[in-house]
Amino acid sequence: MSISRAPDRLPDDFAAALGHAISGFGFLEEALKRAIFALSLSGLGKRPDDRALKAWLRRMEDLADDTLGTLIDQFVKQMGNAELRGRDDLARDLRQIRYNRNMLCHASWKPTDIPGRWHPSFLNTKGEIFPGDLSAEEIADIHESTLEAAARIVSIMRATGIEGEWVGHDED
């Protein structure tokens, strides 16, 4: 069955770059959840009272369903509480990643007149459209910057001394 104005099939290299970028956003979400957990747990102190512990547990349960944007906001708040070095730069990078994630995940891709470039038809909640076209290489750059931010977040989490187990990873 055909649909009028159905989207063109993305070239394999472009689709692969897009898939890798999206998987990077998923890893970033996991890193954010773990870092928020670690930062907020260490913020409870050595002997939290029952009320503080119950409130913290409720917040951690809610965290499992949060969106990337909410996780970024929560992490930035926790970074402020912990007075971490470089937090303003990381917060700025995470805001850009949020924008990129929403655009890459929700765009309808249109071919352009320039081979290898596609236009993401995307209108965000602020009424902004993405102004340019993208290549597979530019999407790979977005993926790389997402993984770099995730690495910074993991190092912040590890600095708390709280690591735990990564979901789906058995380490020998």
N, C-alpha and C positions, 0 to 999 in steps of 0.2 A: 504494500500500500504506500503510495507516495503522499507527501504533504506539500502543499504549496509553500514556497519559500523555505524549504528545509535547509538546514545549515550544511555547508560544504564539509566534506571529511577533512580533518586536519592531517597534514603530512605526518608521517610516523615520527620524524625527529622532533617536530614541534609538539606533538601529542606526548612523546616521551618526556621532553623537558617540562611540560605542563604537569604531568603525573609526578615527576620527581619533586617539583616545587610544592605540589599539594601534599605529598608525603612528608616533606620537610615541615610544613605547618603542623601536621599531626604530631611530629616529634617535638616541636616547640611547645605545643599544648601540654604534652606529657612532662617536659622539663619544667614548665611554669608551675604545673600542679605540684610537682615534687619540691620545687624551691619554695613555693608559698607554704607548703606543709612544714618544711624544715625551718624557714625563717619565723613562722608564727609559733611553732613549737618551742624554738629556742627563746622566743619572746615571752613565753609563759613563766620563765624562771625555774628555779630548782624545785620549788614546792608550791605548785598552783593549788588554789582552793577548789572545792567541788564545783562551785558555780562557774568559775573561769574555765575549768576543764570541760564541763558540759557545753558551754557556749562554743569553745574551740572545736569540739567534736561535731557539733551541728554545722559549724562553718565548713569543716572538712568534708562532711557528707554532701553539702550543697556544691562544693567545689567540683565534684565529679561531673556535674552536668553543665558547668559554666561554658560559655562561648570563649573563643580566643580573645575577643575584645575585653570581656569581663575579667578573664585571667590576667591579661596585661595590666588592667587597672589595679587589680588586687596585688599583683607582683610589684608594681611601681609604688604602691602604698607601703608594702612591706619593706621595700628597699629604703624608702624614706625613714621608716622607723628604725632601720638598722644602720642608717647613715653610711651607706656604702660609697666607695670612691667610684667615680665615673657613672653614677646613676643617671645623671641628666642625659648623657650621650646614649646610654642604653635605652632609656625611656623614649627618646626621640627615634631611635632605630626601631623600637618595638611598635611605635605608632605608625611608622612607614610600612612595617611588615603587616600590620593589621589592614592598612589600606590595600597593599598588594594582594594579600590573601583574599579579601572580599572581591577585588577586581578579578583575580585569576579564577576563583571558584565560581563566581556568579555571572561572568561575562558570557555573552553569545558572540562567538568568534566569526568575524567577517573577513574574507580575503581582500587584499589590497592590490593595487597595480604593481607593487614592487615585489618581485619573487622572494619568498621566504619570510615575508612580514604579514602579520595578521592584525586586524583591529579588534580590540575587546569592546564590544558594545555593552557598556555598563553605566548605569546611573545609580549613584549611591543615595543614601537617605537624606543627604544634604542637597540633592539635586545636581551634584557634580558629575561630569562625565570624564572618562579617561581621555586625555588629549591626544595621545599618539598611538602609533602602531608598535608592535613588538615582534622580535625575532626569537627563535629558539635560544640563541646565545644570551639574549637579554633576560629571558625567563630563567635560564641556568644561573645567571648572576643573582637573580632574586632568590633562587634556591640556596646559593652559596651564602648570601648575606643572612638568610634565615638560620642556616646551620651555624654560622659564626655567632649569632645572637644566642642561639640555644647553648652553644659551648660556654659562653660567658655566664649564662644562667646556671648551668650545671656546676661551674666552678664556684659560683656564689653559694649554691646549695651544699656543695662538698665542704666549703669553708666552715659551715655550721657544725660539721662532724656527724651529720645525719644523712645517711645514704639510703639504706633499705635496699629492696630488690626492684629491678626494673621489670615491668610487666612483660612477660613473654621471653625473657632472656635468662637462660640458665648459665651461670658462670662456673667454670671448674676451678 
